[in-house]
Amino acid sequence: MPLAVLSALSEPTRLGAMQILSDKGEHCVCELMARLDATQSRMSRHMQILKHAGLVVDRRDAQWVRYRINPALAAHHQTILDAALAAVAAEPLQRKVA
C-alpha cells in the first residue's frame, strides 16, 4: 500500500488537493476544482485515486462530494504525506536560493 500512496502523491494536482486538505477541514470538490483549476471530471478522477490509496475519505452532500484527509490514516502513510507536503512547502525557497 505505501506504493499506492507514493503513486497517488506523485501527481501535482493530487498533491495540491492534499495540501488544501491538510488544514484538517472538509472541502467540497467544487472548491478543489476552483483552487486547482481543474474540471469536475478531472478532479473527481484524482480524488478517486487518493481515496483508493486510503489518503482521503468522502461524504456526499446533495450534489457535491466533500473530502477530508482520512482520520484513520496509518502512521507510516501520515509520515509519507507529511514529508510530501513539507517538500512542497519548501519548494519556493529552493527556487529562490537556486
Secondary structure in CASP SS format (residue, H / E / C, confidence):
PFRMAT SS
TARGET T0000
AUTHOR 0000-0000-0000
METHOD secondary structure of the structure
MODEL  1
M C 1.00
P H 1.00
L H 1.00
A H 1.00
V H 1.00
L H 1.00
S H 1.00
A H 1.00
L H 1.00
S C 1.00
E C 1.00
P H 1.00
T H 1.00
R H 1.00
L H 1.00
G H 1.00
A H 1.00
M H 1.00
Q H 1.00
I H 1.00
L H 1.00
S C 1.00
D C 1.00
K C 1.00
G C 1.00
E C 1.00
H E 1.00
C E 1.00
V H 1.00
C H 1.00
E H 1.00
L H 1.00
M H 1.00
A H 1.00
R H 1.00
L H 1.00
D C 1.00
A C 1.00
T C 1.00
Q H 1.00
S H 1.00
R H 1.00
M H 1.00
S H 1.00
R H 1.00
H H 1.00
M H 1.00
Q H 1.00
I H 1.00
L H 1.00
K H 1.00
H H 1.00
A C 1.00
G C 1.00
L C 1.00
V E 1.00
V E 1.00
D E 1.00
R E 1.00
R E 1.00
D E 1.00
A C 1.00
Q C 1.00
W E 1.00
V E 1.00
R E 1.00
Y E 1.00
R E 1.00
I E 1.00
N C 1.00
P C 1.00
A C 1.00
L C 1.00
A C 1.00
A H 1.00
H H 1.00
H H 1.00
Q H 1.00
T H 1.00
I H 1.00
L H 1.00
D H 1.00
A H 1.00
A H 1.00
L H 1.00
A H 1.00
A H 1.00
V H 1.00
A H 1.00
A H 1.00
E H 1.00
P H 1.00
L H 1.00
Q H 1.00
R H 1.00
K H 1.00
V H 1.00
A C 1.00
END
